[in-house]
């Protein structure tokens, strides 16, 4: 190649901003409505005329999380033929985003312990730990809780591949996510304890944004963050993404009994508003005073879930504030098949029904819940998803999925009905 040609090539490359996917997808997209997912900060645009997407094969559109100096602006959905997003098209989509407030940058840097609970899922855990250890926060350590493992694979992974003084491995022999999280809480060294799952990719500024929210709201005992889909390559992932609210909450919120939100009639029994267990942090001492997580709730127990919404609600009922901080981002790989969705729907339903049972078994919370109306939490379960994708309307794939989705709604309702039995069964197993 001539010197002149090389110079022209370098100039052309300089006009493009290279974007990497939020999560690496081992499999190609399996439906026309798939989306390449990544993020872009407006500070990085400079003079670029286009974005080039890495690993874009099979994706014709992209969903981009837009940030301005770290603050979340929102998501844009833009065409990306051949892995190229035109700058003008992007800016047209950007102009449609409303302004979003944000918390000021963190000044102090309190010590934060990150707790990752896992059970025999070394491949997912490896990816999560790699992104956690790459965080830009100056003071943190990591506690990996190996919960009732069937093998020594997790222990071998941590010992061999993560010989980092910031990483500690502890074993919790009793199965159940609440048991595992309580073990992590007891072993935490930081004043703040951040919890995440083993099937995520954490954003580089995750802990910095969590600390910023705690600093901005001194009365907060809990901060939850944004959990957007890191992969949208199957119809099942598209359905789940359209169903949940914690992937779309872009406006910072402060929830407390002192200032109840008018928009939430059942507050504080509003599980869909507060966040999810894949991305939240607690003040360690406040969590210990609350007695930690309820061992009768959570994955690994008969209830199959509910421990996160139980903790969020108890934080508020004890007079603390709960802060939703959208700039604290954890990308999540949603279940990609219908059978996985059925398992998840059953777990969510059982967990919600179990949590509602716990609320009604306590005279204090029962009175408060009944004063706000029957059906606590059911609006979260019955939220209708957005259409899967217009591109699939009329296709056999779309029709089949819609039929399966209708069955999932009934499966969830049935699981809620079994929640009381599951909760009592779990309490007996936990000896409470």
Secondary structure, DSSP 8 states (H G I E B T S, - for coil): --HHHHHHHHHHHHTEEEE--SS--SS---STT-BEEEEEEGGG-TT--EEEETT-TT-SEEEEEEEETTEEEEEEEEE-GGGEEEHHHHHHHHHTS---------SS---EEEEEEESS-HHHHHHHHHHHHT---SSEEEEEEEES-SSSHHHHHHHHH---TTEEEEEE-S-SHHHHHHHHHHH--SSEEEEE-SSEEE-TTHHHHHHHHHHH-TTEEEEEEE--BS-B-SHHHHHHHHH-STTT--S-EEE-GGG--TT-TTTT--HHHH--TTEEEEEHHHHHHTTSS-TTSBTTSTT-B-HHHHHHHHHHHTT-EEEEEEEEEEEE----SHHHHHHHHHHHHHHHHHHHHHHHHSHHHHHHHHHH-SSTTHHHHT-----S-GGGTTSHHHHHHHHHHHHHHHHHHHHHHHHHHHHHHHHHHHT-
